[in-house]
Amino acid sequence: MSDEKPGISRRSLFDTMAAGSLVFAAAKAASAEPAPEEPPQEAKIEPIPNFKYNIESRQGWQGEGGSAKEATVAEFPISQSIAGVSMRLKPGSIRELHWHALAAEWAYMLEGNCRATVVMPNGQSEISDFGPGDTWYFPRGHGHALQGMGPGEAHFILGFDNGHFSEYGTFSITDWIATAPRSVVARTLGIPESAVGEFPKKEVYIGPGKVPKTAIENLRDGAGQWPQFTHKYRLDMQPPRVFPGGREFIVSSKEFPIQSTLTAGRMDLQPGALQELHWHPHADEWLFFVRGKARIGLFGSHSRTRIDEFGPNDVGFIQQGFGHYIEQIGDEPTEIILLWNSPVFEAISLNSWLGGNPVSLLETNFGIPKSLIDQLPKRDAGFIAKKA
């Protein structure tokens, strides 16, 4: 017989006590001081990565007819949007017929003479000779070949509008013929299969040859048309912008319509000159140092800065929107070849930025008097000459 009173069980008593304990604990927690919040963790800001690479520092591709050394993201990780190649062709040697699926090709002739033959998708062809200071631009997918014309070695810098592009990964005609079924090649070319065996068994890439005897040879297809927009532009023949500290040549798609993905330039800095503080709002900047030395300083927000010195054969890369300057160092002038991954050139300088604001705003921003603001430049300075 149970000793529990009617209407009250031992279990209900325990449940009531437990519920009361929970209510008491909750009330105590509510009346207690809130736990202090932990301070927010600051986002990790990565330092500015290395933006310098010497393109001649490795062996690259070496052959009987010439050489090629490249700077892609594999060798130069920061250069995501532009790749570069330093190529040399001996007299008569050819960079065989090929095309690029991933990038357009731009070039600047440094030394010697080179002939380019290019075939466009509409069936038009062009043959042009290039000397020092000349540039070419082959849109993505246009078939082309290059040949050294002597008397000495042809040396040129190639630029591609894709940093992941590799010059060694292009589509070469000998590689295609060597790997396709012999029967298919024979049927395509209309020759016996035995004749296909006379073609190279592997990719030629760069091979030796003889300088053509005629100035410009006729095309095999006499009905072929010459293009309305040439692939050649004489950058060094363009009137430059001249400043007290140097000069610059810039060619965009406005001056060279077929150059639809890049703007190119050449910069000559006199000893001690300074290219003013500036940035490019919508393009990365790729630089190749031909001669002389300079110091480049970058500003990347959150007080991030990086400064490095550049000399012959060094490649630099400045990310879109990063503030920067170029300061010439050394006793001889500095020559730099530049590319921007946009067909339109844009830049904003510190001087023009300050000139485009009212005095009162600058007084408030900097806490400086109007008398000092009145001394500041109002427009681009370009290159600033060394103080006497």
C-alpha positions, 0 to 999 in steps of 0.5 A, a space after each residue: 500500500 502506497 504512503 503517497 497522499 491523494 493528488 500528490 505523487 513523489 514524481 510530481 513533487 520532483 518535477 515541481 522542484 526541478 522546474 523551480 530550480 530552472 526558473 531560479 537559474 534563469 532568473 539569476 542568469 537574467 539578473 547577472 551582468 552580461 559577459 563582455 564581448 570579445 573584440 572583433 578580429 581585424 581582417 588579415 591584410 596581405 603584404 604587397 607581393 614581389 613585383 619584380 622578375 628578371 626575364 633573362 635569369 633562366 635558360 628558357 628555350 634554346 635552339 639552333 635558330 634562336 631562343 625564348 625566355 618567358 615570364 608568365 604566372 609560373 615564373 612571376 605569380 603577380 603577373 596574372 593578366 599579362 605574360 612576356 617573352 624575350 625572343 631572339 631569332 638568328 638571320 633566316 631563322 623562323 618562329 614557325 607558323 602558329 596561333 594562340 588560342 588564349 591570348 593576343 600577341 604584342 611585340 616591340 622590336 629592340 634590335 635587328 630586323 624581323 619579318 612577320 606574315 599573318 593570316 586573318 580569319 577573313 582570308 586576308 594576309 599581310 607581310 611586314 618588316 619590323 625594325 627597332 622601335 616598331 610594334 605589332 599586334 596579332 589578335 587572338 587566333 590569327 595565324 602568323 610566323 616570324 623570321 629574322 632578316 639579318 644582318 644580325 640577330 633579331 631581338 624583340 619583347 613579346 607581350 600577351 594579354 593573359 598571364 597564364 599564357 605560355 609561349 611554349 603552349 601555342 598551336 604550331 603547324 608542325 606539331 599539328 601535322 606530326 600528331 594528326 593521323 597521316 591519312 587525314 593530313 594526306 586527304 586535307 593537303 591532297 598529297 600521298 600519305 608517303 609525302 606526309 612522312 617528309 614533314 617534320 616528325 615533331 614541333 619545330 618551334 624555332 628553326 634555322 633558315 635562310 634570309 629571303 632573297 626578295 624584298 616581299 614575296 608574293 603570296 601563294 594564293 594570288 587572290 588573297 587580299 591585304 588587310 584594311 587594318 595593318 598589324 604594324 605600328 611604328 611606336 618610335 615614329 609617333 610624336 612623344 609627350 615631352 616633359 622636363 624629365 623625359 618623354 613618353 610614347 603611348 599608343 592605344 586602340 585609338 591610334 592603332 585600331 587592331 590593338 583591341 586589348 592592350 595599350 602600349 608605351 615607351 618611357 625615357 627618363 633622364 638621370 634623376 627624373 621622377 614620374 609623379 605619383 599616380 594610379 591607373 583606374 582600370 588596368 594593370 601595368 607591365 614594364 620591361 626595362 631595356 636600359 638604365 635603372 629606376 626605383 619603383 614604389 607601390 602603395 596598396 592601401 592599409 599603409 602597405 608599401 613596397 619599393 624595389 630597384 629595376 635594371 636591364 631585363 627586369 620585368 615589373 608588374 603593378 596591379 590595377 589601382 595601386 598608387 605608384 611612382 618611378 624614380 630614375 637612378 644612375 647616371 645614364 637615361 632609363 628606357 622602359 617598355 610598358 603595357 596596360 591590359 586595356 585598349 584605352 589609356 587612363 591615369 590619375 595623378 596626385 597633382 591633377 586629383 588635388 587640382 580637381 578639388 576646392 581649397 576648403 575641402 583640402 584645408 579640412 582634409 589635411 589641416 593645412 593653410 590656404 597659403 600652402 595649398 596655393 603652392 600645390 600643382 593643379 595639373 599633371 606634371 608627367 616627369 619631373 626633372 632632377 633639381 639643379 
